[in-house]
Amino acid sequence: MRTFDVVAAQDVPSYGAFTVQAEDPASALAAARARLEADAGLLYDAQPDGAHSLRIVALQEGDQDPLFADVSLDPDAPLWPGAAVRGALLETTSMLAQLVVSLGEAGEYPDELDRLAANLRLLGDGDAAAMDLAAARQTTPPEAWAEQVMVWSFEQPPAPGDGT
């Protein structure tokens, strides 16, 4: 019989609270992020009842490359960001961009433009184009920027398994 090594995981939400001092909200967010990245021990209150995403992280034989990786065992909690979650976020981003463009005067909808930028940052994990587009929100005229977001969303490949 052969022996296989298995690494498994189940996400358990953990919470913590702390304070930061900063000049403005953006600086406060940067300080909070840096502090959490430096010390995950700030998350001290594990909530095992909220566990989700039971999965096999990797299955391998000896020191070989994994034979299987990220195998979800929890159909109700797909692995984040998960193709379905990313696909839904991309679709809503595209629809919001289309709506803002169709209304004209995109500058009249700053909250919607901010939501588009936030969505791009969520979608941009590992996607430099999305992150650059999100950053361009600050320097590009609103109408042109909303149209760029709409075009970008049309150019994105469909999520695996979504049938499109």
C-alpha positions as CSV (number, residue, x, y, z in Angstrom):
1,M,0.0,0.0,0.0
2,R,1.3,3.5,-0.9
3,T,1.3,6.3,1.6
4,F,-0.1,9.8,0.8
5,D,0.3,12.9,2.8
6,V,-2.8,15.1,3.2
7,V,-3.0,18.7,4.3
8,A,-6.6,19.7,5.2
9,A,-8.2,22.8,6.5
10,Q,-11.4,24.3,7.7
11,D,-11.8,28.0,8.0
12,V,-12.8,29.2,11.4
13,P,-13.7,32.9,11.7
14,S,-11.6,34.7,14.3
15,Y,-12.2,38.1,15.6
16,G,-10.2,40.7,17.5
17,A,-10.4,44.4,18.3
18,F,-7.7,47.0,18.5
19,T,-7.2,50.7,17.9
20,V,-5.0,52.7,15.5
21,Q,-4.2,56.3,15.4
22,A,-4.0,58.1,12.0
23,E,-4.6,61.4,10.3
24,D,-7.4,60.2,8.1
25,P,-9.5,57.1,7.3
26,A,-7.2,55.9,4.5
27,S,-4.2,56.1,6.8
28,A,-6.2,54.3,9.5
29,L,-7.0,51.5,7.1
30,A,-3.3,51.3,6.0
31,A,-2.2,51.2,9.7
32,A,-4.8,48.5,10.6
33,R,-3.8,46.4,7.6
34,A,-0.1,46.7,8.5
35,R,-0.8,45.8,12.1
36,L,-2.8,42.7,11.2
37,E,-0.2,41.5,8.7
38,A,2.5,41.9,11.3
39,D,0.6,40.3,14.2
40,A,-2.3,37.8,13.4
41,G,-2.4,37.2,17.1
42,L,-4.7,40.2,17.3
43,L,-7.4,37.8,16.1
44,Y,-8.0,36.0,19.4
45,D,-11.7,35.2,19.5
46,A,-12.2,32.0,17.4
47,Q,-15.8,31.2,16.5
48,P,-15.8,27.4,15.8
49,D,-19.6,27.4,15.2
50,G,-19.0,29.6,12.1
51,A,-16.5,27.2,10.5
52,H,-16.8,26.7,6.8
53,S,-14.9,25.7,3.7
54,L,-13.8,22.2,4.8
55,R,-11.2,21.3,2.2
56,I,-8.3,19.2,1.3
57,V,-5.5,21.7,0.8
58,A,-3.1,19.2,-0.8
59,L,-2.7,15.5,-1.3
60,Q,0.7,14.3,-2.3
61,E,2.9,11.2,-2.3
62,G,6.3,11.7,-0.6
63,D,7.9,14.9,-1.5
64,Q,6.4,15.0,-5.0
65,D,4.2,17.8,-6.3
66,P,0.6,17.6,-5.0
67,L,-1.6,15.3,-6.9
68,F,-4.7,17.3,-5.8
69,A,-5.0,20.8,-4.4
70,D,-7.8,22.9,-3.0
71,V,-10.5,20.2,-3.1
72,S,-13.7,21.7,-1.6
73,L,-15.7,19.3,0.7
74,D,-18.2,22.0,1.6
75,P,-20.6,22.7,-1.3
76,D,-22.3,25.5,0.7
77,A,-19.1,27.5,1.1
78,P,-17.0,27.5,-2.0
79,L,-13.4,28.4,-1.7
80,W,-12.8,32.1,-1.6
81,P,-12.8,33.9,-3.8
82,G,-14.4,31.0,-5.7
83,A,-15.3,31.1,-9.3
84,A,-19.0,31.6,-8.5
85,V,-18.4,34.5,-6.2
86,R,-15.9,36.2,-8.5
87,G,-18.3,35.7,-11.4
88,A,-21.2,37.3,-9.5
89,L,-19.0,40.2,-8.5
90,L,-17.8,40.7,-12.0
91,E,-21.3,40.6,-13.4
92,T,-22.7,43.1,-10.9
93,T,-19.7,45.3,-11.5
94,S,-20.3,45.2,-15.3
95,M,-24.0,45.9,-14.8
96,L,-23.3,48.9,-12.5
97,A,-20.8,50.3,-14.9
98,Q,-23.3,49.9,-17.8
99,L,-25.9,51.7,-15.8
100,V,-23.7,54.6,-14.8
101,V,-22.5,55.0,-18.4
102,S,-26.1,54.9,-19.8
103,L,-27.2,57.6,-17.3
104,G,-24.6,60.0,-18.6
105,E,-23.0,62.6,-16.3
106,A,-21.2,59.8,-14.3
107,G,-19.7,62.4,-12.0
108,E,-23.2,62.9,-10.6
109,Y,-23.0,59.3,-9.1
110,P,-19.9,59.4,-6.8
111,D,-21.1,56.6,-4.5
112,E,-21.6,54.3,-7.5
113,L,-18.2,55.2,-8.9
114,D,-16.7,54.4,-5.5
115,R,-18.5,51.1,-5.4
116,L,-17.1,50.3,-8.9
117,A,-13.6,51.1,-7.6
118,A,-14.1,48.9,-4.5
119,N,-15.3,46.0,-6.7
120,L,-12.2,46.4,-8.9
121,R,-10.0,46.2,-5.8
122,L,-11.8,43.0,-4.8
123,L,-11.5,41.5,-8.3
124,G,-8.0,42.8,-8.6
125,D,-6.3,40.2,-6.4
126,G,-3.5,39.1,-8.7
127,D,-4.9,41.2,-11.6
128,A,-2.7,44.3,-12.1
129,A,-5.1,45.7,-14.8
130,A,-8.0,45.7,-12.4
131,M,-5.9,47.3,-9.6
132,D,-4.6,50.0,-12.1
133,L,-8.1,50.7,-13.2
134,A,-9.3,51.1,-9.6
135,A,-6.4,53.5,-8.9
136,A,-7.3,55.5,-12.1
137,R,-10.6,56.4,-10.4
138,Q,-8.7,59.3,-8.8
139,T,-7.1,60.7,-11.9
140,T,-9.5,59.9,-14.8
141,P,-12.6,62.0,-15.6
142,P,-15.7,60.1,-14.3
143,E,-17.4,59.5,-17.6
144,A,-14.2,58.2,-19.2
145,W,-13.4,56.1,-16.2
146,A,-16.8,54.5,-15.9
147,E,-16.6,53.6,-19.6
148,Q,-13.2,52.1,-19.1
149,V,-14.6,49.9,-16.3
150,M,-17.4,48.8,-18.5
151,V,-15.1,47.9,-21.3
152,W,-12.7,46.1,-18.9
153,S,-15.6,44.0,-17.5
154,F,-16.7,43.0,-21.1
155,E,-13.2,41.8,-21.8
156,Q,-13.0,39.5,-18.7
157,P,-13.2,35.7,-19.4
158,P,-16.2,33.9,-17.9
159,A,-15.7,32.2,-14.6
160,P,-14.9,28.5,-14.9
161,G,-18.0,26.4,-14.9
162,D,-20.5,29.2,-15.3
163,G,-21.6,27.9,-18.7
164,T,-20.9,31.1,-20.6
